[in-house]
Amino acid sequence: MLHALDKPYIVGVDLGGTNVRAAVTDRDGKILGEGREPSLAQEGVDATIQQIIKAIGSAVTDAGVDISQIAGAGMGVPGSHKSKEGIVLWSPNFKDWHGVQLLAPIREELGIPVFMGNDVNVAALGEFNFGAGRDVNSLVMLTLGTGIGGGIILDGKLVLGSTDAAAEIGHSIIMPNGPECSCGRHGCLESLAGKDAIIERAARKIQMGRKSTLIRDEDWPLWEITPAEIAQAAQEGDEVAIETMSETAYYVGIGIANAINVLNPEMVIVGGGISLAGDVLWGPLLRTVNALALTRSRRACQVVPAKLGDDAGVMGGVTLVLQELE
């Protein structure tokens, strides 16, 4: 029987509130097969575990390999964890996930090693090993979306912290006494540059009488504007949208400058849907970073977009297995 170290294939799993995606790769990270299932987030942990197992099984079948050839599976899971113990302390979008043992039933069913980590930490591992960070030894990753997540890799190792809670860059305080965040505190980066904050800023400007192409008609509900629409309008010269994206970039730039000043990484990678906004975001973001980061640290640090897109989670899962086994 082959030892796990000698088995040629690995499974990466990206668990989201809507879908669970699994991919089988070789040890060089080439995707050989995929499986995707609804995550059934509101039907309880047992239902979701079965969907994870089904997705892995589909990926193995799609790759044309056997489960006995799989060295292990690595999984990105949203929320806070005791990752080494396989316990999810809490996870957003999943019903009644408090102190859930996630990994043991999957290991028992599949008969392979299974590892997990916070979804953004795992995505950072993916970018580090297979994406934008392949040529560096230390990086910080931010994902800009509904929330703002973070991952930190120093000396080639993921930084977890004493309670598996490191890299919560979205909850660094950017504006004391600022808007309330979902965490209950005020002025977090997420409360200023997450999806809802971007939409609210644009809507408030329009409510103050500013003209904007974001208004479709008089009855158009402003809160249904999306960050993608705001970014597109900004690219087309809409002043409200340009201001909104510039303000967002300013806050994100502060968060990045703080990370550079504290951690002195070789690279900061910015991913997530909002990062795709183009020059209307990246121009003011880089100007802010250049103004606020310490000169020596900034010169040593590249600030770049993520490369892997939707593959970051599964490729991070693959990297997690490689690091745990080797």
Buried (B, 14 or more C-beta within 10 A) or exposed (E): EEEBEEBEBBBBBBBBBEBBBBBBBBBEBEBBBBBBBBBBBEBBBEBBBBBBBBBBBBBBBBBEBEBEBBBBBBBBBBBBBBBEEBBBBEBEBBEEBEEBEBBEBBBEBBEBBBBBBBBBBBBBBBBBBBBBBEEBBBBBBBBBBBBBBBBBBBEEEBBBEEEBEBBBBBBBBBBEEBBEBBEEBBBBBBBBBBBBBBBBBBBEBBEEEBEBBBEEEEEEEBEEBBBEBBBBBBBEEBBBBBBBBBBBBBBBBBBBBBBBEEBBBBBBBBBBBBBBBBEBBBEBBBBBBBEBBBEEBBEBBBBBEBBBEEBBBBBBBBBBBBBBBE
